[in-house]
Amino acid sequence: MKNIKIVVLFAFIGIASYLIFFEKEATVENRWYTKTQVLQGQEIFTKNCAVCHGEKAEKTILWKKTLPDGSYPAPPLNGDAHAWHHPYEQLMSIITNGGKQYDGKMPAFGDKLTNKEKEAAISYFQSFWTDEIYNLWIQHGGLKNK
């Protein structure tokens, strides 16, 4: 009986080790990111981005209209605005360097968020994109250089 327990224990350890080290989590169907990234992204987005972009990346309906100071408000990132025009590399750059170069007020998160956290935030707002918007993004080179 003791030998069986030892064999079962080693089998469990072997399977767990394989899953941890060799098995990657599957991506969300037809997307580049995983469900775990979306969940992590929700927390990161809520903490850092939602105040301007909305809890579900839906804020600012009139995002094309300049503010009194001439800057642009934060656009919605849920697929209703132009975020799908920006490839992955540019989305990462905007998060890292801020929105000043686009006449926006978005702060730079280069020193505040890791690249993995930035990716998670992108996966979160892209999770609101319809398949049509996501596919347009892909067709326009969205994952080029990723």
C-alpha positions in Angstrom: 0.0 0.0 0.0 2.9 2.3 0.8 4.5 1.7 -2.6 1.2 2.6 -4.3 1.0 5.9 -2.5 4.6 6.7 -3.5 3.9 5.8 -7.1 0.8 8.0 -7.2 2.6 10.8 -5.5 5.4 10.7 -8.1 2.9 10.4 -11.0 1.1 13.5 -9.7 4.4 15.4 -9.4 5.4 14.4 -12.9 2.1 15.4 -14.4 2.0 18.7 -12.5 5.6 19.4 -13.6 4.9 18.8 -17.2 1.9 21.1 -17.2 3.8 23.8 -15.5 6.9 23.7 -17.6 5.9 22.3 -20.9 2.2 22.9 -21.5 1.3 26.5 -22.5 -2.1 27.9 -21.8 -4.2 28.0 -25.0 -5.0 31.4 -26.5 -8.5 32.7 -26.7 -10.0 31.4 -29.8 -8.7 33.2 -32.9 -6.8 35.8 -30.7 -3.1 36.2 -29.8 -3.8 36.4 -26.0 -4.8 34.0 -23.3 -7.7 34.1 -20.8 -5.2 34.6 -18.0 -3.8 37.7 -19.8 -7.4 39.1 -20.1 -8.0 38.5 -16.4 -4.7 40.1 -15.4 -5.4 42.9 -17.9 -8.7 43.7 -16.3 -7.0 44.4 -13.0 -4.2 46.4 -14.6 -6.6 48.3 -16.8 -9.0 49.1 -13.9 -6.1 50.4 -11.8 -4.3 52.4 -14.5 -6.5 53.1 -17.5 -10.2 53.0 -16.6 -10.3 56.5 -15.1 -9.9 57.9 -18.6 -10.9 55.1 -20.9 -13.8 53.6 -18.8 -14.2 50.3 -16.9 -14.9 48.4 -20.1 -12.8 50.6 -22.4 -16.0 52.4 -23.5 -15.6 55.9 -22.3 -15.5 59.2 -24.3 -18.1 59.0 -27.1 -16.8 62.3 -28.6 -13.2 61.3 -28.7 -12.5 63.2 -32.0 -13.5 66.6 -30.5 -10.7 68.5 -29.0 -10.8 69.7 -25.4 -10.6 73.5 -24.6 -6.8 73.2 -24.3 -6.5 71.7 -27.8 -5.7 68.2 -26.7 -7.8 65.1 -27.5 -9.7 63.1 -24.9 -9.0 59.5 -24.2 -10.6 57.4 -27.0 -12.7 54.3 -26.2 -10.6 51.2 -26.7 -13.4 48.8 -27.0 -13.5 48.8 -30.8 -15.7 51.9 -31.2 -12.7 54.2 -32.0 -9.5 53.9 -33.9 -7.3 51.7 -31.7 -7.6 48.9 -34.2 -5.7 51.1 -36.7 -2.6 50.8 -34.4 -0.5 47.7 -34.7 0.6 45.9 -31.5 4.0 47.6 -31.6 2.4 51.0 -31.7 -0.1 50.2 -28.9 2.9 49.2 -26.7 4.7 52.4 -27.6 1.7 54.6 -26.8 1.3 52.9 -23.4 5.0 53.1 -22.7 5.6 56.7 -23.9 2.2 58.3 -23.4 -0.1 60.2 -25.8 1.7 63.5 -26.1 2.9 62.7 -29.7 -0.8 62.3 -30.6 -1.9 65.5 -29.0 -3.4 63.6 -26.1 -2.8 63.7 -22.3 -2.2 60.0 -21.6 0.7 59.6 -19.2 3.6 57.4 -20.0 3.5 54.0 -18.2 7.0 52.9 -19.3 8.4 52.9 -15.8 5.2 51.9 -14.1 4.2 48.7 -16.0 6.2 45.8 -17.3 5.9 44.7 -20.9 3.8 41.7 -19.7 1.5 44.0 -17.9 1.1 46.3 -20.9 0.3 43.2 -23.0 -2.3 42.1 -20.5 -3.9 45.6 -20.6 -4.0 45.4 -24.5 -5.5 41.9 -24.3 -8.2 43.2 -21.9 -9.4 46.0 -24.1 -9.1 43.8 -27.2 -11.4 41.3 -25.6 -14.2 43.8 -26.2 -13.5 43.9 -29.9 -15.9 42.1 -32.2 -14.3 39.4 -34.4 -14.9 41.8 -37.3 -12.8 44.6 -35.7 -10.1 42.1 -34.5 -9.8 40.7 -38.0 -9.5 44.2 -39.5 -6.7 44.8 -37.0 -5.0 41.6 -38.1 -5.5 42.4 -41.8 -3.9 45.8 -41.3 -0.8 44.3 -39.8 -1.9 44.3 -36.1 0.5 41.6 -35.1 3.4 42.6 -37.4 6.6 42.6 -35.3 5.0 40.8 -32.4 
